[in-house]
Amino acid sequence: MSSVSADLDSARRRLEADGFATRESDDLRTTRKWQGAMARAALRLYEAGDPGHDLRVPIAAALLELYGSGLADEEIASLVEAMLPIEVAALGLRVR
């Protein structure tokens, strides 16, 4: 297993353990706790004038709200990368 794959698996397990994702069959789904943080992040970003073109931005903002400033940049990046496909599926979007 590559280091990147191991980091993603670790990030997914952390998101699940912290209550931001839940396992349904073989898939991870977002939880109400996560959905609330995403809604608040999206609203803050919209009010600040963010154009909303990159879903990673509100995901990162939601993670910072939930975890605070105690995460290293690498941890945030891994968590964003792990949550992105889960959030894309939750929103019914397609990755281009």
N, C-alpha and C positions, 0 to 999 in steps of 0.2 A: 504494500500500500504506500502510495506516495505521501509526502509530507503535506501537500495541499489537501489531498483526500482525507487524511487523518485530521487535519485542522477543521475541515468542514464537518466531519462526523462528530468531532468534539463540540463544535459550535452548535450543531443540531441537538445534541444531547443536553447541552446547557440551556438552550431555549426551551426545550421540553421540561427539564427539571425545574426551571424558574417559572413555569406556568405561562409561557408566551406561545407555545405550540403544544398541540396534543396529537397523539397518534390515533388515527382511524384507519383500520386495516393496515395497509403498508404505507400509507401516506401521512404526512404531518399536516395539520390544519392549524389555523390561527385560533387563539382563544379570545374570549370577551375582554380579558385584561389587555391583551395585545391590541385588539381592535379599538379599544378606548384610547390607548396611547397613540395609535396611528391617527385617529380622528383629531386628537388634540394637536399633534405635530403638524398635520396637514393644514389645520386652521391657522396655527401660528405662522407657518410658512406662507400661506395665502395672504394673510394680513401684512406680512413683511414684503410682499411683492414677488415671491418666488414663482416663476412661470409654470412649475409643476411638470417639467419634461422628464425628470429623472426620478424614478420611484425609490432609488437608493437614498435620496436626500431625506424624505420623511421617515424612512426606516431608520436611518442614522439618528435623526432627531428623536424618534420614539425611544430608541435604545438609550440615548443619553438621558432622557427623562427618567426612564425606568432604572438604569444602573447608576446614574450620577456620573461624576467625573473620575470615578475610580478605575475606569478601564483604560488600558493602553491602546494606542492607535491600532496596533495589530489585532487586538481582540475585537475592537469595534469593526474593523474591516472584515474579519472572519465571520462575525455575527451578522453583518449586513449581507455578506455573500450567501450565508446559510439561509437567512430569512427571505431573501429576494424571490426565489422560486416558490416558496410557500405563500408569500403575499400575492404574487402574480396569479397563482392558482385560485386563491381566495377571491380575488377581484374578477376572475374569469377573463383575464387578459392573455395575450400571446406574446411570447418573446420574439422580437424581430432579429 
